[in-house]
Amino acid sequence: MNMAVRTPDPKKMIKGATGDWEVIIGLEVHAQVTSNAKLFSGASAVFGAEPNMHVSLVDAAMPGMLPVINEECVAQAIRTGLGLKAAINLYSVFDRKNYFYPDLPQGYQISQYKQPIVGEGKVLLDMPEGVVEIGIERLHLEQDAGKSIHDQHPTMSFVDLNRSGVALMEIVSKPDLRSSEEVKAYLAKLRTILRYLGTCDGNMEEGSMRADINVSVRKPGEPLGTRCEIKNVNSMRFAAQAVEYEARRQIGIIEDGGEIDQETRLYDPGKGETRSMRSKEEAHDYRYFPDPDLLPLELDPAWVKSLEADLPELPDEKKARFVADYGITPYDAMVLTLERASADYYEQVAKSRDGKAVANFMINELFGRLNKDGKGIETSPVSPAQLGAIVDLIGDGTISGKIAKDLFEIVYTEGGDPKALVEERGLKQVTDTGAIEKAVDEVIAANPDKAEQAKAKPTLSGWFVGQVMKATGGKANPQAVNDLVKRKLGIE
Amino acid sequence: MTDLTALTLAEARDALKAKTFTAVELTDAYIAAMEKARVLNAYVAETPDKACDMAKASDARIAAGKAGALEGLPLGIKDLYATKGVHTQACSHILDGFKPTYESTVSANLWADGAVMLGKLNMDEFAMGSSNETSHYGAVINPWRRNGSDVNLVPGGSSGGSAAAVAARLCLGATATDTGGSIRQPAAFTGTTGIKPTYGRCSRWGLVAFASSLDQAGPIARDVRDAAILLKSMASVDLKDTTSVDMPVPDYEAAIGKSVKGLRIGIPKEYRLDGMPAEIDALWQKGIDILREAGAEIVNISLPHTKYALPAYYIVAPAEASSNLARYDGVRYGLRVPGSDIVDMYENTRAAGFGAEVKRRILIGTYVLSAGYYDAYYLRAQKVRTLIKRDFETVYAEGVDAILTPATPSAAFGIGEKADADPVEMYLNDVFTVTVNMAGLPGLAVPAGLSAEGLPLGLQLIGRPFDEETLFTLGAAIEKAVGTFSPAKWW
């Protein structure tokens, strides 16, 4: 374990009665592998079917059934490993993790214990203070369990085995995180990477990404404290809340002279607290041993190389390229590359246009509007071509920025060709200086007092610009209005 | 008509081909024999209707000139094999009423070649036992008795039903499985021939698992030729079992009658046990003499880690079993004994469903895998296993073609004689056979004579990986010298 690779940062610490406390956090993220079939059976891995519709003889652990590894799931784990800049282990072993539970038909989970398929890697977080590197300890493949349903019968539980045997990647971080903000950023970044790679849809509501969070606290410079593990957190917000609560709970106990019990806890989002699930003494003895039904997984280096060659551009690389190629800020580049679909959308529009103008319009208008509707970029009613046309209309001075917002709303709600809409609805910016001049003259004539004051205090010219814009229904070219107002008031 | 059940599988095959009699006639003869032999308790489920249907279909295929390699030949299937819609319980109470919706790959291979299923054969529960006394369906009685005695003897185990049925002519041949000697020891106790092929030669798909890294399917048959014919049909690569091996299946029957001249036969000194009965020693010497006279070269070899094989086996096999048997939890199929909550239901079900020997092995297996003991037991046993494997690799690398040993340390014993004794005494039955499973090698048990009391005794031939052919050649040479053995019918 790396004890203190990071210099303690007082800004990330939690203040207690006895001073600052450093929070040490490590995450185990279970990410459901995107694949058609399960890890060791041919049954469908698709979410949302009627209970027990996607269950093969293997998934139900019928006598004499044997697991057969799904090559696509292995490829997905390797892609993910490569995306995490991690070492790919050409030799890995599947083990059995033994425990009894009704939704675990075999009585053991096939997992990888001592020899995982992926070794050490890293994830970079864009934090306000700069880039923070979080180490990845390992990634391994394992089977998901089924689902126990306890609310269908007064005395019995029902079991749905649709998920039983679905492939999961367990991605284990090093204990490198130091705050709830970093936890959120880590989960978001991991999700982005997985979605770029197409190896997990990252859908936390459907449970395709869940996190076990290990939290401990210590005074800066001291050895690691006793940790508690918060199980199965299924949203980034809850993860952050759970960490905040748990860290403060532990600090409170220690400052009151108590000791932390190593235990497994659950986060209750309703109450906003974590509570004990089982103590170390109650921990299972999983009796891991290599699964004798499966040969060790030996990878052909050439195959790994071919998977690497086919990897898509990853968010960090894409972000750097956007900054370099389109001249946008690292922050904008980060926002645009959060989703591969957004980045692709951006590039479609920004190619042969002013990258900065496109970035601004996308981030401020498009993302804002989509967010309001809870829509993703994939279902945006405004296509890249339409958005590009709007940006072009601003760029060549046909419409003002303000009109562009109105035009965008029309295109968003009604659709249509932006250029044609501008013509049809008379949204064209007035660049006819004669017409603008007339409006300026009228406003100045109607407000002689203000005109006098403006001569003494030039910033008041803004009021005149506003009035002229209002009088022209926002269609006047703001720059032209500005120039004229200043000239007419004699305050150049 | 003469008794059709007196024919070997090869003879019956040729007679069917020559249309001397029909598959239905042959099957009827076996169904009649089974009915008369129920006292032996070899079958736990008879499927005469299915057998008749299959035999009729075989006759149709024979008439159409589309006969398979085993067309119309009635076989018994060990209860460990999943047979679609038919009783499949590994002779355990915990699988009460279980009838799979699927067919094991090995039995499917047999049916694809035209074989006829007579029923499911008794066995030790989950293949755990060396006497067939742990079956939920009661002990199998060996058709052999000591001279002038009416004491019932065990047929060996775990494939005791298979061995007894073949010896008593209640089927032409039987499927069996071997995890530590479960084909070879009962074959030796009943004067039949059994082969455990190389690990990976037959698919394990649809075989109720005992110890996955050791389990292997194989036949028990009247003679060496019959075993060769059956193995040819049983063996195959199977995409559903990734431990099965993709190698062509040779024509094993062609190996029979080949000269053994020049073959180097290793005689391992470690198999000469203290206190071994003189007649076992004498039998071994007889085998050596037969092969030498037939032209084989006899060499003394050493397999130094042999003495660790049995203890290591009784760690590895129970460890895997403890995990493999976790699925019998009362939730989805088989027995369920209700309880106040889920844990109570598990405990009630498994307490009632498993017999004493199975429970003992689950406990041993759970213990050796548990935190703090894993390294000392399981890991160490795996290291021993590697050393045992290396012992064999070394002698094979030095030019040894096969190894000759006794199959068992004694002849068949009486029912109940060892059941109540120290379980380790029962485990000692496997002392000559477990090394072969630990190393994943092929092993053939062939009858070589009778004891002073008139009971069959067997020799074991151990081969190189996937060299079952040499074992059939050598086994046939021994058989040619000593003949075959049948029990006097008393049932």
Interface residues (C-beta under 8 A of the other chain):
Chain A: L57 A60 A61 M62 P63 G64 M65 L66 P67 V68 I69 R96 N98 F100 P102 P105 Q106 G107 Y108 S157 V159 D285 R287 Y288 F289 D291 P292 D293 L294 L295
Chain B: A82 T88 A90 L95 F98 P100 T101 Y102 S104 R204 W205 G206 L207 V208 A209 A211 S212 S213 L239 K240 D241 T242 T243 A319 E320 S322 S323 L325 A326 R327 D329 V331 R332 Y333 I342 V343 Y346 T366 L369 S370 A371 Y374 Y378
